Structures are given as structure tokens and as C-alpha cells.
Amino acid sequence: MKTKQLQETTDFLVSKGFKKPTIGIVLGSGLHQLIHEIDIEQEIAYKDIPHFPKATVEFHSGKLVYGTLSGKKVVVMSGRFHLYEGYNHWEVTYGIRAMHQLGITSLLISNASGAINLSYKKGELMLIDDHLNLQGNSPLAFAEVGEFGERFADMLAPYSKKMNDFLKSIANENDIQLHEGVYAGVFGPQLETRAEYRMLQILEVDAVGMSTVPEVIVAKHLNVPCAAISVLTDECDPKNLAPVNIQEIIRIAGETEPKMIILFKELIKHL
């Protein structure tokens, strides 16, 4: 059933001109300016794609975009799906599987996250080197998983060292501060308590968010090399915690995104 659904989605997208992209990109909360850098050939709202979930978060635009960026054919998820929207893991990662079916050979992921490492500040970027899955489930926990890859997927290196090394080099060349660290994926949608932030510090987490981890697990399962960058939008100091301001988070994401765009555009040239 799942294989049939994916094939119907793929056939539809190919019929609309989504042909042989090599790079897949996922844009996170408040991160949408990259779309303006693409020579767009096609874009389709998620609601018009067979079997695609529908984005319900107001700052996620909810469309799939196809075109050329840095000389390569790309397919971009402008807006992603989250467990906190009520979706299951299959639905949350459906876009990754669809992009794989279309033919991507590399995946770039972005997200907005909170800085747990107190030496990292809002408005900075963090390259994800590893992660903790604290979402309580796995996107590989379903009966037919063997049809897509090895059930017991190896997670020694879920993030491509080659891509990460390129990104660090590009950051140095462009005088962009790029931290590197561990990302914790939590369920949400509520923000963390002071006690939960202290726990994450004890676990040596550097940034926390509500996405990305399932997408990366599926990419690894499908043998698609990936890299992920967190835009740090707030500082999660349990001793000096202020009430959350979502609009402030989105504003900081937008102001910081141009640095991430430089990294992604230059990386794509090397892929």
C-alpha cells in the first residue's frame, strides 16, 4: 500500500515536470527566502499532490518547488510536517521518500532551533554533527519497512562527513560563524520546561527542535547523504528563561537565513 501511494505521488509529480532532481532541500520554520534564489520551473501546493500531507503551521507555506539552483536541478519542500501536527512518522517523512523516488542523490535540511549550549547565541548557525531522537518513536517502525531498505539501519554517521566538511570550509571562506553540535529532536508543540532544558544540558545537547530527526533517519535508511543546519533563534538558559515569543523566533530565523543560503548555494556547486 505504501509503495503504491509513493508511486502515484511520483507519477503525478513527474507528469507536472518534476524530472530528475539531484538535490532535495527541506526549509524549516521561518526559512523561505531560498525559494527566491531558484530559477523555478514548477511549484505545487501540498494539498494538490496525491497522498501528500497538508501543512497546518501558519509560517510553513506548504508547497513543493522544482527548478535550478547553483546549476543543479533541485526539489524543495517549502514547509515541512511535524509530529505535533497530529501526523504519524510515515506522513512526517513522506516528502523525503517522495523526493528520493524522484531521484535525489543528496539532501539538505534546515530548521529553527533553540540553543542549549549557552556559548551559542541566537542569530547564529549550527551544523548538526549528530542527534538524539527524543520523539518517542521511529519512522522505520512499520511492517513494510524492508521494502525500502534494511530494517536495522546503521546510524553511525547519519550526517555526511563530506558534506559537513564542505560546509565548514565554505563558512570559513565567507566569514560565517558555523558552530557544530548535537541536535535533540523533541515532540512538541509546547516549548521545554526549565527542568527539561537542564536535562538536555546534562545530555550534552547543543540545540533542540521539533523536526529533522525523522527526516534524517529516513534519508539514511534510503542511502541519501544529507546535511542539516540549525538556525538558532533563541537561547534556552534554564536560569534565565523568558516567555516564548514565536514572532520573535520567526523574525530571527528570517534575519539569519541569508547566511544559510550562502552555505547551501555554495555546497550545491560541489555536489
Secondary structure, DSSP 8 states (H G I E B T S, - for coil): -HHHHHHHHHHHHHHTT----SEEEEE-TT--GGGGGSEEEEEEEGGGSTT------TT---EEEEEEETTEEEEEEES---GGGT--HHHHTHHHHHHHHHT-SEEEEEEEEEE-STTS-TT-EEEEEEEEEESSS-TT-SGGGGGTS-SS---S--S-HHHHHHHHHHHHHTT--EEEEEEEEE--SS---HHHHHHHHHTT-SEEESSSHHHHHHHHHTT--EEEEEEEEEE--TTS-----HHHHHHHHHHHHHHHHHHHHHHHHH-
